[in-house]
């Protein structure tokens, strides 16, 4: 199976590097020139349990010349989704599957508009990664589940083949018969910690020592669960604090949320696709979301202070 990861930042490199280490034919595609150069020259270094290992993997800054892929995994920032899949047109053949593993809501609809709904799978992963330097990533995959599925909930040969490839690489992967419920479950995890990590600038270890942060996180998740219920979404997470505990499970205390990593890299966050999505869905179904609305406002203020004008 030829797999192209479009958006090979911290998480994309973690997923792609792990698959390549297991023998999959993987291409990492990312606009970060120094990162790609380092991978091409010296391989991708994966750090796990404070031990580095090097994986040889193909890498490029664009899709040109790579040829058709069997699977395109989309892991760009949410606001780059349309441009990224349009730029990856040369990878898409008659049998190519496109799968989003991005955080937040709405990516599958964008991908379907570009490549056709029949090509699109959805997925969510609890694996994590931190970019330590160009070509060097701290990975968190052990025991972290990935769920994937057809948009209509059907059980197909292609989704089973992808799950098998992931599992063979040590990426604990399950096929979900209700991927929208799965997406909302992961959204709750991001709602719990993403914005709070970015606003406070704290690592997971530090955040989890402050009772007031936990209380705010649980309140934000409570709102999101109410919105999901009003929208007819079935959740597997039973109570709000469960999402807070799941968010850090298995991650080293020095790990940072993706929103904080974005800010530290001088980039926009995905706040509009996470807490902002809860606010918009809440407005649509008449559920108030004051905590999430406040987190969105605070994060946009932090973005302005840190990176200036919101330009992708």
C-alpha positions, 0 to 999 in steps of 0.5 A: 500500500502506497501511503502519502501523508499530506501535512507531515508536521508533528503528528503526520510525521509520527503516523507516517514514520511509524508506518514506514518503520513497519515497511509501508511505502510512505511519502511525507509531504509538507511545506516546511522545507527544513523538515523535509530536507532533514528527512531526505538527508538523514532520515526521520528521527523518532524519539520514544521513551527518551531513545531516538531511532532513525527511519528512512522514509520518502519526503517532499514539499509537494505532491508533484512527481510522486505518482498515484497513491493508494491512501492519502492521509490528510493531516494539515491544519484545518484551515489549509484542508481545501488548498492541500487536497487541491494541491494533491490532485496528482496523487488521486487515481481511480482507486485512491482513498482520502482519509482525514485524521484532523482535529475538529469538525467539517474536514470530510465535507471539504474533502468530499467537495474536492475529490468526491464523497465516495473516495473519503474516509474519516478518522480520529487518532489519539496518537500524539507528536511533538516536533523537536527540530527539523526531521526530529519528532517525539512520538506518543503512539503506544496504547493510543487508539486510532478509529477510522470508518466509512462516512455511511458506516458500512464495513468495506474491504478498503477500510479493513485493509487500512486498519490492518496496515495501521495495526501491523505498524503498532498503531492501535486501530479500530473500524468505527461503524459510527464515525460521526460519533467517533469524531465528536468523541475526539472533539470532546478531547480537544475541547477539554485541553486544546484552547486551555493549553494555548491560552495558559502556555502550559504543558499537560503536566502543569495543566493537570496540577491546577484545579481551576483549569480542570473545572473550566475544561469540564465545563467546556466539555459539558457544553459540547456534550449538550450540543452533541445530544441536541444534534442527535449524535451518539457519544461513547464518552459518558461524562465530561470529566472522562474527556479531561482524563482521556486527553492526557492518558499515556502522554508524557507530562512535557507534551503540549497541546497542538494549539500551543505548538501552533502558537510557538511556531507562529501559526494560527490555531484550529480554534474555529474548528474545535471550540468554535465548532461547538459554538456554531453547532450550539447556535444552530440547535439552540444550546448555549455555549458561554464557556466555549465562546469565552475560550474562542475569544481568549484564543483569538486574542492570544493569536493576535498578541503572538502572531498578529493578523490571522493569516494562514 
